[in-house]
């Protein structure tokens, strides 16, 4: 996939440059913003969905705002390393954080994040959703979600692979188990790729992975999709019913992706970023690009996105505490 621009300067250097080059009287939030390069910190390695999304949005943001936009990958600790860097950055709109739903899961999994998610960040905009999907090998006798739930009762339990402990895919499986009483056994992998490999090979009876990562294998006939976790069917696989459609009322888990800034960033700056990114996401070429990558384009006000983040932190913390999931 084409790279839109290359990550370069370290975050610290950019922050110092922004401070050192600030003209006198150029207060954060005034009409001059942005006057310097902007950094988008991504909490995952290059090449993943969140990284590619940041680069696509960043390339267009650079064109709109007339300043370089640099993507800085700071992976580690399920995204907590990069998030802590941004939490401690100056609240001036020059350091942004691209996160996904893992940001809302981590508070229930890690005791010592090094920051307080609800306090140390301001939401800018939600830009995209991507559902997860329950899949089985194409040779599996399971053809529907009901088949899988019945098998879980008979097998006691039915193993399911996920993209890792504490990922949205892990919680999607746990939510299904709790909603239905099915006996499901979590098998964590270090990423969706390894999980897909073993499910395709029949080493694990079922998997929960991102729809975008599973789509090529489903199209090739190597995997069978049983259900998507989103509240509505995914445009990526419109013939696959949702979990809720198959009788699990109220079930919904859509992995969101969005931008945050450090808390206390001037509202005028947040609003300018929101307007610019919202315009980008609404453009037909970006919408087409995101859909090709498996994303459902989205948009929100800062207030709407903050409300969604806070609600997810609360519900995921309740879930992780109920299953005793701790990483430290």
C-alpha positions in Angstrom: 0.0 0.0 0.0 1.2 3.4 -0.9 2.8 5.5 1.9 1.4 9.0 1.9 4.3 10.5 3.8 7.2 9.3 5.9 7.6 9.5 9.6 10.6 11.6 10.5 11.6 13.9 13.3 11.3 12.7 16.8 8.5 14.1 18.9 10.8 16.0 21.2 12.6 17.7 18.4 9.3 18.8 16.9 8.0 20.1 20.2 11.2 22.1 20.7 11.1 23.4 17.2 7.5 24.5 17.7 8.4 26.3 20.9 11.6 27.9 19.6 10.1 29.1 16.3 6.9 30.6 17.8 6.7 34.3 16.9 6.0 36.7 19.7 2.4 37.2 20.4 1.4 33.9 18.6 -0.8 32.5 21.4 -2.1 29.0 21.0 -5.6 29.0 19.6 -5.4 32.3 17.7 -5.9 32.7 14.0 -2.3 31.8 13.2 -2.7 28.2 14.1 -1.0 26.1 12.9 2.2 28.0 12.5 4.5 25.0 12.8 4.6 21.2 12.0 2.0 19.0 13.7 2.9 15.5 15.0 0.4 12.7 15.1 1.6 10.0 17.6 0.4 6.5 16.7 0.5 4.0 19.6 1.0 1.0 17.3 3.8 -0.1 14.9 3.9 1.1 11.2 1.8 -0.8 8.7 -1.2 -1.6 10.9 -4.7 -0.2 10.5 -4.4 2.6 13.0 -1.1 3.7 11.5 -2.4 3.6 7.9 -5.4 5.6 9.0 -3.3 8.2 10.7 -1.1 8.6 7.5 -4.2 8.9 5.3 -5.8 11.6 7.5 -2.4 13.3 8.1 -1.6 13.6 4.4 -4.9 15.4 3.8 -4.6 17.5 6.9 -1.2 18.7 5.7 -2.7 19.9 2.5 -5.6 21.6 4.3 -3.6 23.4 7.1 -0.5 24.2 5.0 1.9 22.8 7.6 3.8 19.5 7.6 2.1 16.7 9.5 4.4 14.0 10.7 3.4 10.6 11.9 5.4 9.3 14.9 5.0 5.6 15.8 5.4 5.0 19.6 4.2 1.5 20.2 4.4 -0.5 23.4 2.4 -1.4 26.5 -0.8 -1.7 24.4 -0.5 1.9 23.4 0.2 3.4 26.8 3.7 4.6 25.9 2.6 6.8 23.1 -0.5 8.0 25.0 1.7 9.1 28.0 4.0 11.0 25.6 1.0 13.0 24.3 -0.5 13.5 27.8 2.7 15.2 28.8 3.1 17.3 25.6 2.3 21.0 25.5 -1.5 21.6 25.1 -1.0 23.7 22.0 -2.5 21.6 19.2 0.9 20.5 17.7 0.9 17.0 19.2 -2.1 14.8 18.5 -2.8 11.2 19.4 -4.4 8.7 17.0 -6.0 5.9 19.1 -8.5 3.1 18.7 -10.8 1.4 21.2 -7.8 -0.1 23.1 -7.4 3.4 24.6 -10.8 2.8 26.4 -9.9 -0.8 27.4 -6.5 -0.1 28.9 -7.8 1.7 32.1 -9.4 -1.5 33.2 -6.4 -3.7 32.4 -3.5 -1.6 33.6 -3.2 -0.3 37.1 -0.4 2.2 36.3 -1.0 3.9 33.0 1.1 6.9 33.8 -1.9 9.2 32.8 -5.6 9.5 33.5 -7.5 9.0 30.2 -10.6 11.0 31.2 -8.5 13.9 32.6 -5.4 14.2 30.5 -6.9 14.3 27.0 -9.4 16.3 25.0 -11.3 14.5 22.2 -11.0 16.0 18.7 -12.9 13.7 16.4 -13.9 10.1 15.7 -12.9 9.3 12.2 -13.7 5.6 11.5 -15.1 2.4 12.8 -14.0 -1.2 12.0 -16.0 -4.1 13.3 -14.6 -7.4 14.3 -15.9 -10.7 12.9 -16.3 -14.2 14.3 -14.7 -16.6 11.8 -14.2 -20.4 11.5 -12.1 -22.4 9.0 -13.9 -23.1 5.8 -13.9 -26.8 6.6 -15.6 -26.3 9.9 -19.1 -27.8 10.5 -20.1 -24.5 12.0 -22.1 -22.4 9.6 -23.9 -20.0 11.9 -23.4 -18.2 15.2 -26.0 -20.5 16.7 -23.9 -23.5 15.6 -20.9 -22.0 17.4 -22.9 -21.4 20.6 -24.2 -24.9 20.5 -20.7 -26.3 20.0 -19.5 -24.2 22.9 -22.1 -25.9 25.2 -21.2 -29.3 23.9 -17.4 -28.8 23.9 -17.2 -27.0 27.2 -15.5 -24.8 26.3 -15.0 -23.8 22.6 -11.6 -22.1 22.2 -11.6 -18.8 20.3 -8.5 -17.0 19.1 -8.2 -13.2 19.4 -5.6 -10.6 18.5 -4.3 -10.4 22.0 -5.2 -10.0 25.7 -7.3 -6.9 26.3 -7.9 -6.2 22.6 -11.4 -5.3 21.4 -11.5 -8.8 19.8 -10.8 -10.4 23.1 -13.6 -8.4 24.7 -15.9 -9.2 21.8 -15.6 -12.9 22.6 -16.0 -12.3 26.4 -19.1 -10.2 25.7 -20.7 -13.0 23.7 -19.9 -15.5 26.4 -21.5 -13.4 29.1 -24.5 -12.4 26.9 -25.4 -16.0 26.0 -23.9 -18.2 28.7 -21.7 -20.0 26.1 -18.6 -21.7 27.3 -15.8 -19.9 25.3 -12.1 -20.2 26.1 -9.9 -17.3 25.1 -6.7 -18.1 23.2 -4.7 -14.8 22.9 -2.3 -14.2 20.0 0.2 -11.4 19.4 -1.8 -9.8 16.7 -4.6 -10.6 14.3 -2.3 -12.1 11.7 -1.0 -15.0 13.9 -4.6 -15.6 15.1 -5.8 -15.8 11.5 -3.1 -18.2 10.5 -4.0 -20.7 13.2 -7.8 -20.4 12.7 -7.4 -20.9 8.9 -5.3 -24.0 9.6 -7.9 -25.4 12.0 -5.6 -25.2 15.0 -8.3 -23.1 16.8 -12.0 -23.7 16.2 -13.0 -20.1 16.0 -11.5 -16.6 15.9 -12.5 -13.0 16.5 -10.4 -10.7 14.4 -10.8 -7.3 12.7 -13.1 -7.6 9.6 -10.5 -5.8 7.5 -7.8 -8.4 8.3 -10.2 -11.4 7.7 -11.8 -10.1 4.5 -9.2 -11.4 2.0 -9.3 -14.9 3.6 -13.1 -14.9 3.6 -13.2 -13.8 0.0 -10.7 -16.6 -0.9 -12.9 -19.2 0.7 -10.4 -20.1 3.4 -12.5 -18.7 6.3 -16.2 -18.6 6.9 -17.7 -15.5 8.6 -20.4 -16.2 11.2 -21.2 -12.7 12.5 -19.9 -9.2 12.8 -19.7 -7.4 16.1 -20.9 -4.0 14.9 -24.5 -2.7 15.6 -25.1 -2.7 11.8 -23.7 -4.9 9.0 -20.3 -4.0 7.7 -20.1 -2.5 4.1 -17.0 -4.7 3.8 -19.1 -7.9 4.1 -22.7 -6.9 3.8 -24.0 -10.5 3.6 -22.7 -11.3 7.1 -25.3 -10.8 9.8 -24.5 -9.0 13.1 -24.4 -10.8 16.4 -27.5 -8.8 17.5 -29.4 -9.9 14.3 -28.8 -13.5 15.4 -30.7 -13.2 18.6 -28.2 -11.6 21.0 -30.1 -8.4 21.8 -28.1 -5.3 22.5 -24.8 -6.8 21.5 -22.5 -4.3 19.8 -18.8 -3.7 19.7 -17.4 -1.4 17.0 -13.7 -0.6 17.2 -13.4 3.2 16.7 -10.4 5.3 15.7 -10.0 8.9 16.5 -7.8 11.9 17.4 -7.1 13.3 20.8 -5.0 16.3 22.1 -3.6 16.9 25.5 -6.1 18.3 28.0 -6.3 22.1 28.1 -5.7 22.5 24.4 -7.5 25.7 23.5 -11.1 25.0 22.3 -10.5 27.1 19.2 -7.6 24.8 18.2 -9.7 21.7 18.9 -12.6 23.1 16.8 -10.3 24.0 13.9 -8.8 20.5 13.9 -12.3 19.0 14.1 -13.5 21.0 11.2 -10.5 20.2 9.1 -10.6 16.5 9.7 -14.4 16.3 9.4 -14.0 17.9 5.9 -11.3 15.4 5.0 -13.4 12.3 6.1 -16.4 13.6 4.2 -14.5 13.9 0.9 -15.4 11.2 -1.6 -11.8 10.1 -2.3 -11.0 9.6 1.4 -14.2 7.8 2.0 -13.4 5.4 -0.9 -9.9 5.0 0.4 -11.0 4.2 3.9 -13.7 1.7 2.8 -11.1 -0.1 0.6 -9.1 -0.6 3.8 -12.1 -1.9 5.7 -13.0 1.2 7.6 -16.5 2.7 7.9 -15.9 6.5 7.8 -17.3 8.4 10.7 -17.4 11.9 12.1 -18.3 13.6 15.4 -18.1 16.7 17.4 -15.4 16.8 20.1 -18.2 16.5 22.8 -19.8 13.5 21.1 -16.4 11.7 20.8 -15.5 12.4 24.4 -18.8 11.1 25.6 -18.3 7.9 23.6 -14.8 7.4 25.0 -15.9 7.9 28.6 -18.8 5.5 28.2 -16.5 2.9 26.7 -14.0 3.3 29.5 -16.8 2.6 32.0 -18.2 -0.4 30.3 -14.9 -2.0 29.4 -13.6 -1.5 32.9 -16.6 -3.2 34.3 -16.1 -6.1 31.9 -12.4 -6.5 32.5 -12.9 -6.4 36.2 -15.6 -9.0 36.0 -13.3 -11.4 34.1 -10.3 -10.6 36.3 -8.2 -9.3 33.4 -5.0 -7.5 34.6 -1.8 -6.9 32.7 0.3 -5.4 35.6 
